[in-house]
């Protein structure tokens, strides 16, 4: 019973929040939530009887990590939002799936933020949702939020980060544009007008137009009916400190992750709600719906200016050198909000990857985060660090210098957070420690102090893994990082065998996943191969077997090569295993086995392998995988040919 108490509490509080928010009380006499031992999705919002994967409903209140707790809380809040948005009012047809899923993805954040404001869920949204959506949506193989669906089964391919995370991002944008009052009133009007009916996207726009008197349909059409998003480039800036204003000339264009500019990009235009942040606060600058525009921003005494203030809109900003160096100073002094500090580093990485900016500017900018203290901002910096690390892996000299740079960058922040739990940690403190120890596992796994710390905790853990005191020695938060450090440095198979033994006794699926995500990091090729054989032996549930696969591919260059060879060798057998499963599972297996290559040759090899294979249901996933591989190959060349980037790492090393 105690395993369900957390979800039950979130469910009760969420229902109360939604009753008020939608202006319609939950209409059924009961709501059951059921955990199912083998379930291919995360959960399903059946009206009054919501079904879940066990790991997304039940958690051990003593052992559960902050990330498990947050995941369960968000899944419950998401499914219960569907009781209104999806069940009480249902979309007419599948092409409006995005509104159903995107809206519930926005609502889950709203509910969790109301229940646990100290989790800073909207700050986490920037990396967890907005950045994830923008990574996928910067590919030419992306799709519009609203996709024409001719046959119901076609919808399987759009249950992705575009429908969920980009959907939630444009809802967050419209919330900022309309303001809370008009947004909520429009939502209540929509629910009242359309309960027990079918609707399409335009019905919600109309309700918001009535309550806000703003051109919602015009704004939203450019975000839902065409794929992708724009980059706003600042062509020139004139800073008048005396008058306290900055005049900018800005231009918008379609942003693609490989920096290409296809013919159709000339005709693409977005209606962009513009916001700016300065040290004086945040201002709305109206709508930007032309190719080019002159804007004047009141900056007062502020020495910096950030466009897309608050990261309300899923766009990139390309600054002039002067504006970027002003922002660097603001970041060093932590004058920008956490959302804005995240936005600057994420945008700069994307622009660098697309070839719009020299990698030297990016590495310089990353250096200005050395005194950063917020977990949510470190999450963004870590995303960028890992994005640079992958293409450098095949260049031993640059990879080693970059690794030293990261180790030095995180040294003081990691020491501050430490390995020991503190009484005042709270939810975000625990997440911060998990992230910092994770970065040490990736970049300091050869350091004597790190190895000693991990080994000491590992030995005490395996001596009595289920003892109550063990949770303090090796909390779930640190498990996968500690396991990876130990496995990478293992001189024999003992640690690997010990973890398999614990897996056999462990009943908590969330705890099992910590081991699944680590096994492939073992430094023996033979044991990596054994992990892949074990994944597909039938000993591990179909819903989970791609987790250990991803640990092999994510472990090293050799691990990725091995996982990809394995998929090719056993393709028909693995496809057979998943014959009756949702195609999303097969898509996850493919990306778990082949994500992370950084050469044109590999992109071609992946393309050629799947040509003529029966993979229609995951064809978009494969296109995206190939395109991402090409974008990473291009980034590798950019990094290797940037004298400024190499010089920065050289000087840093000296």
Secondary structure, 3 states (H helix, E strand, C coil): CHHHHHHHHHHHHHHHHHHHHHCCCCCCCCCEEEEECCCCCCEECCCCEEEEEHHHCCCCCCCCCHHHHHHHHHHHHHHHHCCCECCCEEECCHHHHHHHHHHHHHHHHHHHHHHCHHHCHHHHHHHHHHHHHHHHHCCCCCCCCCCCCCCHHHHHHHCCCHHHHHHHHHHHHHHHHHCHHHHHHHHHHHHHHHCCEEECHHHHHHHHHHHHCCCHHHHHHHHHCCCCCEEEEEEEEEEECCCCEEEEEEEEEECCCCCCCCHHHHHCCCCEEEEEEECCEEEEEEEECCCEEEEEEECCCCCCEEECHHHCCCCEEECCHHHHHHHHHHHHCCCCCHHHHHHHHHHHHHHHHCCCCCHHHHHHHHHCCCCCCCHHHHHHHHHHHHHHHHHHCCCHHHHHHHHHHHHHHHHHHHHHHCCCCCCCCHHHHHHHHHHHHHHHHHHCCCCHHHHHHHHHHHHHHHHCCCCCCHHHHCCHHHHHHHHHHHHHCCCCCHHHHHHHHHHHHCCCHHHHHHHHCCHHHCCCHHHHHHHHHHHCCCCCCCCCHHHHHHHHHHHCHHHHHHHHHHHHHCHHHHHHHCCCCCHHHHHHHHHHHHCCCCCHHHHHHHHHHHCCCCCHHHHHHHHHHHHHHHHHHHHHHHHHHCHHHHHHHHHHHC
